[in-house]
Amino acid sequence: MTEAKQSLKRTLIGKVVSDKRTKTVTVLIERRVKHALYGKIVGKSSKYHAHDEKGEYKMGDMIEITESRPISKTKNWLATRLVEKAAAV
């Protein structure tokens, strides 16, 4: 039986908010959750540092990041693929 193994690593999709550092992009992940007490839908966001070896992702791009081993003190995600290119202004 040759079955495709499902990856145990988490993947998230978010927007690149900073590409100033070499080989690193900062990705903003936004999600909507229901408030525990009041039941209202609230927007929550988190920023992650992701490793971008070639420096191919620019500010405004929507990208997918995957969990990985720690690369530095704050970086333990890898930028895996471009979902949507940033709109040219």
N, C-alpha and C positions, 0 to 999 in steps of 0.2 A: 504494500500500500504506500504510494508516494503522495502524501498529502502535503499541501502548502502549510507550513507552520505559521501560526499567527504571532506577530511580534508582541512582546510583552512591554515594549517601550511606548511611553505616551507620546502622542503627536498633537500639536496645537497649531492653529492658524491665526496669524495676527499681522499687524502693520508695523513696518520698520519706521521707528521714530528717530533713530540716530545711526549714522554710519561713519562717524568721525574717527573712531579708533581703527587701527589696522587689524584685519582678520576678525573683527567683532562687529556685530550689529545689535542694537537694542530693539526688542520687539514688544509692542504693546498688545496684550491679549485682553479683549473686552468680552464680558459675558453678562447675561441677565439672569438673576436668581430671585426667588420669592423670599421676602423677608419672613423670618421665623415667627415673629409675633403678630405683625400687622398684615401679612399676606400680600403686601404691595410688591410689584416687580421692581427691583432695584438694579441699576447698572453697576457692576464691579469690574475693576481692571487690575492687571498685574503686568509688570515689566520684567522681561527676561533678557539676559545677555546670551547671544547665540554665536557659535563659531562659524565664520564665513571665510574659508581658506583663500578663495580667489578674489574676494572683495567684489563680487558680482551683484549684490543686492544694494539698492539705493533707497534713500528716504522716500517714504510713501508707498513702496511696494508691499503687496500682501504676500507673505511667505508662510511656508510650513516649517515648523521646527520640531525636532525629535530629541527626546531625552537621551543623554549619553553619560559616559564616565566624566568625572570632574576634569576640566581642561585647565582651569585656573581657579582662583579664590571665589570668583562670582560666576564663572561660566561653566555650565554643565548641560548645555543644549547645543545641537547642531542644526544649522540652517540647511534643510534638505531640498526644497524645491520652490520655485516661483509659482504662485497661484495667480497673481494678477499684477501686471506692470503698473507703475504709478502714471497717472494721467499727466501729459505734458502741459505745462502752464503757458 
